[in-house]
Amino acid sequence: GPFRCSPHPNGLRTMQGYHAVVCDFAAEHLQLCLLGVAIGLIPLGFLSLCSWMLLIELPKRVNSGDVTFVRSCRFLIFRFHPGYEVFALILLARNILFACAPMLQWPSVSVVIMESLLGCSIALTTYFKPWKTRAAIVLDILVNASLQSVLLIGSFFMPTIDPSASMALCTCVVAVLLFGLLTCA
């Protein structure tokens, strides 16, 4: 993307994907940055709209008996137990942050953010059990744990990460996962 730039010995910085584009927030680089920001606002707009629908409009419409509105919100809330609709927003926010984390300049920080997001998701799912079926709860925990394991294993192959710190993080995450699975069972 336009925000990931590599320094050069001559003092200039160019985009990692297109070395012909100088990172100077002028001309072509400015256009790419503005396009990147505009595209990045689309998921935030969707999250804002869903937040408004679930937190403000849905309670009003349920009280007034507006079945049509409740049906139009069904895609967000039908998977969760009543009272846990806010988990749709939590999952949307988690997914947006998870998708944005690799765009950071520092790969080790990106991995830590993604690990933290997955760990929090596992902890929230294990504690609150928001999904309607037990199978969905277990599947959510297992998928997140599997993705977390892949990230942990991949972190050993990153050149900028300390292997002993990665091993300590791996041990902590495995302990949390085991605790979560035992709690769920």
Solvent accessible surface area in square Angstrom, and as a share of the most:
residue,aa,sasa,rsa
1,G,65,0.62
2,P,21,0.13
3,F,102,0.42
4,R,61,0.22
5,C,6,0.03
6,S,27,0.17
7,P,99,0.62
8,H,67,0.30
9,P,147,0.92
10,N,113,0.58
11,G,65,0.62
12,L,88,0.44
13,R,107,0.39
14,T,11,0.07
15,M,4,0.02
16,Q,74,0.33
17,G,56,0.54
18,Y,143,0.54
19,H,116,0.52
20,A,100,0.78
21,V,13,0.07
22,V,51,0.29
23,C,21,0.13
24,D,80,0.42
25,F,127,0.53
26,A,47,0.37
27,A,82,0.63
28,E,101,0.45
29,H,3,0.01
30,L,73,0.36
31,Q,128,0.57
32,L,54,0.27
33,C,6,0.04
34,L,112,0.56
35,L,101,0.50
36,G,26,0.25
37,V,76,0.44
38,A,52,0.41
39,I,100,0.51
40,G,37,0.35
41,L,102,0.51
42,I,122,0.62
43,P,54,0.34
44,L,86,0.43
45,G,41,0.39
46,F,89,0.37
47,L,34,0.17
48,S,70,0.45
49,L,93,0.46
50,C,1,0.00
51,S,30,0.19
52,W,109,0.38
53,M,23,0.10
54,L,10,0.05
55,L,103,0.51
56,I,91,0.46
57,E,19,0.09
58,L,14,0.07
59,P,68,0.43
60,K,116,0.49
61,R,78,0.28
62,V,81,0.47
63,N,134,0.69
64,S,87,0.56
65,G,51,0.49
66,D,43,0.23
67,V,85,0.49
68,T,106,0.62
69,F,25,0.10
70,V,48,0.28
71,R,170,0.62
72,S,63,0.41
73,C,0,0.00
74,R,133,0.49
75,F,102,0.43
76,L,12,0.06
77,I,27,0.14
78,F,74,0.31
79,R,117,0.43
80,F,8,0.03
81,H,67,0.30
82,P,114,0.72
83,G,64,0.61
84,Y,71,0.27
85,E,45,0.20
86,V,65,0.38
87,F,14,0.06
88,A,8,0.06
89,L,16,0.08
90,I,64,0.32
91,L,32,0.16
92,L,40,0.20
93,A,32,0.25
94,R,42,0.15
95,N,73,0.37
96,I,28,0.14
97,L,97,0.48
98,F,47,0.20
99,A,71,0.55
100,C,55,0.33
101,A,4,0.03
102,P,62,0.39
103,M,114,0.51
104,L,61,0.30
105,Q,67,0.30
106,W,155,0.54
107,P,63,0.40
108,S,31,0.20
109,V,65,0.37
110,S,5,0.03
111,V,12,0.07
112,V,73,0.42
113,I,62,0.31
114,M,19,0.08
115,E,7,0.03
116,S,57,0.37
117,L,30,0.15
118,L,3,0.02
119,G,18,0.17
120,C,78,0.47
121,S,9,0.06
122,I,1,0.01
123,A,50,0.39
124,L,59,0.29
125,T,5,0.03
126,T,9,0.05
127,Y,169,0.64
128,F,82,0.34
129,K,63,0.27
130,P,2,0.01
131,W,35,0.12
132,K,106,0.45
133,T,78,0.45
134,R,132,0.48
135,A,76,0.59
136,A,32,0.25
137,I,10,0.05
138,V,49,0.28
139,L,113,0.56
140,D,23,0.12
141,I,0,0.00
142,L,80,0.40
143,V,85,0.49
144,N,7,0.04
145,A,11,0.08
146,S,65,0.42
147,L,73,0.37
148,Q,3,0.01
149,S,44,0.28
150,V,98,0.56
151,L,29,0.14
152,L,4,0.02
153,I,104,0.53
154,G,35,0.33
155,S,1,0.01
156,F,79,0.33
157,F,167,0.70
158,M,33,0.15
159,P,133,0.83
160,T,94,0.54
161,I,28,0.14
162,D,80,0.41
163,P,89,0.56
164,S,78,0.51
165,A,55,0.42
166,S,2,0.01
167,M,110,0.49
168,A,58,0.45
169,L,56,0.28
170,C,26,0.16
171,T,81,0.47
172,C,79,0.48
173,V,15,0.08
174,V,66,0.38
175,A,58,0.45
176,V,74,0.42
177,L,16,0.08
178,L,102,0.51
179,F,142,0.59
180,G,4,0.04
181,L,60,0.30
182,L,136,0.68
183,T,64,0.37
184,C,6,0.03
185,A,102,0.79
